Amino acid sequence: MAGPNDGDVRPDHERARRSHGRPQRERQHKKATGHTPEKRTSRHAQEEHSGLEALERRQRREQRTHSDAPDRSPRQKRRGPERRRRNEPASNSSSEPASNPLSFDSLAKLDAYNEKSTRRTQEQEQLLAPKDRDQGHERRRKEKVATGRVLKDKTRNQKKVDCGGEKRRVVSGPLAEEGNVRRRGGYIAEESGKKRFGRKCWIAVLVIVLLLVILIPVGVYASKKHGGGGGSGGSSDDGPAPANDNLKGVDQSDIPPAAKNTYLDPFTWYDTTDFNVTYTTETVGGLPVMGLYSQWDDTKQANEYVPPLDKTWAYGTLPIRGVNLGGWLSIEPFITPSFFQSYKTNQGIIDEYTLTKELGPQKAAKTLEKHYAMFIQEDDFQQIQAAGFDHVRIPYSYWAVTTYPGDPYVPKISWRYLLRAIEYCRKYGLRVNLDLHALPGSQNGWNHSGRQGAIGWLNGTDGALNAQRSLDIHTQLSTFFAQPRYKNVITIYGLANEPKMIALPTSAVLDWETKAAAIVRKSGMQQYLAVGDGFLGLSKWKGQLSGVQNVILDVHQYTIFNKNQINYPHQKKIQYACQGWTDQMKQSVSVATGFGPTICGEWSQADTDCALYLNNVNTGSRWEGTLPTGDPATSVTRPDCPPDGGTCSCDKANADPSSYSDDYKHWLMMYAEAQMASFEAGWGWFYWTWVTESATQWSWKAGLAAGILPKKTWQRDFNCTSNIPDFKDLPENY
């Protein structure tokens, strides 16, 4: 049955409390004005012809009325005790106003008065100017606050039930007028601030907690895998943001104004994990030590078969078993294709130069620093050690040190990540091969040098300038790394990665390398210096750089990039690794027949060039014959896969490794082990690379997970001394 309170979901004593002061206000109003509200109605009828004068008198009366109204704040302060009395019997004492509800007749009269008052106001507004009408609207809004009118949408709110299972009260006053009525999860916001939690919400919270318990570890694991079929894929931005807890004890005022918002301001760093965030202006060789701690420990060893860092490594006797951190501090499209996949071909985003230029300075810095922080982290070094590696080759670019006019590269941010990586290597007993992968002007014109296209180093208009800039960079670098803290952990220092000596004057490159070596030695570094073979072939290096001490020749071996080798059948590829490369290493490592100390700084187990962007962004492959370079010497427009292999496709080569057949997995393992045995005929090797986003056969981490690489670098079933199967059951095009 309908009652007097239908449509108002407030408790009776709440309605009574909000209505209690009205009869008293009416008596006060009569004393002040000489009439009752009913008399006011007839009086206004007589004054309608005066328009504005009537409004002014009404405003004065309303001001007096509001000044006589009880203050809301004391009433709010009384809400706590009153709420505790809600379930108690009503009292007739005048000291308990909340226990005296108005009668139905009184409420009806009050509603009738409100309706008459509203009609009078609407009639008066028709006589007012627009500005005055606006003022009238504002006045009525305040009247609603003063009288506690129920909102028009009370029926809709009455139907909603919150998590506590109770009907929510219709809210009036400033909160309702401003549209700020809201619910906080499973809580019911009552006037006293007391919160109740319903059974339904407890169930909801438990479900959410269970989901978080399940999903968070899965998400973290996936982010650390870097996703993808390669066991590494997905964007290098994956994973939760670093906590940067070590900033909590640092006062931002300690950062000088000149350093704020620069690469030396730790409050601008995306990741401060394991960095010393105490600000310092100290530099060595003009390069900041900011981020480093003053203490270090060189007693760690990578595994039981190699000496700790503070003991001498017997190079030439004890083989290097190392891995590269490619695509990290020097972007390489096939390692992190996610940087390039969102762009259209006609935009020409093909390398780090065009990528950073497209992004612009601020976005490029933000994007690449997140990549530096997330793509390689401490647990990668721990896993590298666990896999049996003892050396790490770290490619980095000249813009870690400086940039030049016109460069779009992100300057200097990668420097601190390079320093942190060296400290992680130290922590796990891993020796470091520093590899300057990109020089000013580009030393080879390939995308991993920063800029794809023409060679601008020792070549072209600015060739000499860029060569000198490169020497200046080595002055800074070698001065910095000549510090005692790096004596044991950095054992190989690279001068220039893959200078394209088949396109540059050999004498000019050798002259530059001689000058660079002199600079490094003058700075105090006595580590081995690495120089690339320049693709001349190992046999061409006999007697070169004979005046420079402790130099290692670095050769990179891939059958898939060598003409007429990518199409070798499976058996022949392993035979070539065991015989051809082994013979080359043996010849080169002896000064009597070759250069002397020789390592293989890059190799992989890939038997096709099918990986996405391996041959540049938006280009095809030799394997499928879709590589028209415009140069007859390098173009491949017909499939270059093994004879009689049928139609060659990259689909299976790029497939998830879980779909590999047992025969193919067996071949991949044997091919990798053959290369390791071959390169250990020299001073050792570095696999290219540790992790990729999607290219399984280029990622040791992914290959290890897929079971196509040995669990430890020294645990091998094949070492080129046993017979090589013909793999007749393995299709040559797969």
Steps between C-alpha positions, in 0.01 A plus 500: 500500500630846413584722793604856565867415453479325160779622275719615790738230615629693801421359847216675683725668754717637216200666337388632838844646574516678166145641544526590869600865466231610255206592738741700713635678192143587394432661842827692480415611147156624611658701784753659264273568200150520648348227288493127460603313180130470407460878530816540294322332210221761480745780560708392204191491280453870575864582416543314167457826303810648667736226365852586613387676818319182606813297437716730712258477794488123466881479500515698824241274662690186383826628645327547836338157472835328425675684777239361744538142371683258730866446409576173320834442661369446856240266360768304320701482819198345676457228238722249675302484827171520314589205282574292805142571615337388178392166635387641836130584578399851404498755785252783552756721668555836338873445548486221240373674186592206276244282682200727408400419142255733326149376441372410156287819495801716586705344222215552252471869596875543468499347150211725399693804622808396304295462179342848546839654564640340185212633286548852638868494416434379142243780447743761626785381277294576193514868604878499554790562266711194404773597745249519783348168402843341525533642847161351582618157388801524726279612791268202456800268495600636839142466624511131417810464709342685793173308500643158412269431209492146368639461148262428215678171421432343840297219349793395280741505792253311716517203262881474516637272768865526594736227610373514856157390390328818627316757292710810455360822637421780260769761549421870518705808564823620332621151410185429302488846340857467372437155356757335727285221637697179459553158651831371628513132418296308754475779751186695591576864571276595793497842660715407796773364273449149636548229233330168467622217286248267345523127446491541122801731510696263720445234234601744223816600684598138555453426131715801406773398743506147359524635146788729596683212668475305176550775243780708652762220505396398149529858379840547660625174351372596157661843519830350598481261210448803274221294341477359148582182322866565546466472872582864506243672291248769564586861543810580698269730699332200662500463876416709805673833549794499744417593859796739537487462876855631539377851420294516818792615712619760252398864519427655163650823627838322499491512120649832384267713286733463202475120519126472549316323219828394339640150458681552833178559693399163651143620543469498120637145463253233399690242704722562804540135599855431624613851410662731751256792486710736710571795276862562406675716244803270488616393155788297360603577146207738486260213564284495814539245776145582610322175582809307614581389851854544632548135599532191283587132539707308243506164679203351313540227240258404224529125566732243652698456177621858466699730732338779703527851366803592709699208357658494156310342213725283281388633161604274217486199730166534676229564238261792523135396513304818477176657386405837352241743631400607150212734426509653846714814515529501121162440339486228235164456324493120480568471873230750602264521202227647719668840468439499125186299432257784564639715219406491135760419238484847346593657835848357467550408867777245455767558768569679826573826316161516326320360804628764741451772241138395458437479874662832582740569791263461795304198381814332369673543836200363687453208260861390483574538869208272575649254252842527668340436838274211401667306217807398701482477879698343780334161472625478141858505628412240759354278228802560278726378778271202566515403132877457527625824347810671631517811276246758382546722196309827545435698181439872558491813285698824494195698616545342840787748522393795285305613196576747223302768315221340301499177700151389609639226727421497872817631663675360808209313662631158393832579670378424851333177382833395349670567833234309691533206260872484571424490872252218448766309307737556790240370743473170311868460416453577130781671307405779260582565135410865435386540141464847347232397255418834337749775410434855377400497134446119501797273435304257281167655393296222665203562727675374813758778462220746568438619147440286195634626170823671401817455703599834650804382698835527318286562195307788346495869584519457877695175496817645652301705751309195619819297521648765732180514702530124547855541630383771739232265631763232562703756693210549737403135520849363557572764764186399686553125473866527599377545858615220734141380550490375139840332487366149566142507370566657156749279320430584133448849360360527145605788274234476227242237420501368143670782309408424140851463366375351175361847426757716682872540432670230703799720575276780634325262740827349622647846551198607701516184713868562569421852622210376711718232661762761588234717666372209708847400614589860584190519719628208704285210377700181457209274409486311172386713207254347251498595131256365242621305199303736275369204293833475324543140610732379773778414261540868404598603852836332533757759615247784543522729805818326602618807687205492739518273801217285636264524206229241424356453152122472514327305222122452462392176336156436346428257218171673425668825394774336297439449131439138405504387864139564601398236248723228645306187597472433872786254511734728306436795727622300799793366297599853404491613863711204610752521218494838327467728800719281718782513246463877465520551876804278536678684222414845631580441866866426423725796423699270277207452263257777591429802712529345843231513774162448330148471634157462344313797640166410340325185376159333524334168429262649241502310170284753312484879478126493561482690830285812475708807400823300504594640158366849582153627580233417241731282290481134407746212522757311299328179602180589318668706226330824605803721555533750214764740636556691178860379494564203266772381736262463794150464352330161533186471292470121485488261796845427638422186691650151471470333155203271453349634819173594338339839547680682778282675759582689818183387675651198673832670570316780680255268676481455874774253602240276661399404146853395399536134412738285702730470198518875461572550870774239476654679203485844665673366812774330299553807281547719809736253666705471179552874492600514866760229441628680192541841662669351804781407263571871534459703819128438533164650406206728579151389393276755326291565702360442848140608447271611219133586478407225256801349318552166675807391306679822592427488873699275731239554767222382269706213360580382850131500590414318177759227558703581187807630687699321774404559861858599575743640246743216569248214507494380140431173326680598180846649453575435129688175571209265431314425179249754373158352408357566155168616650319338207168509684524877550371701201770733372260791477421480870 
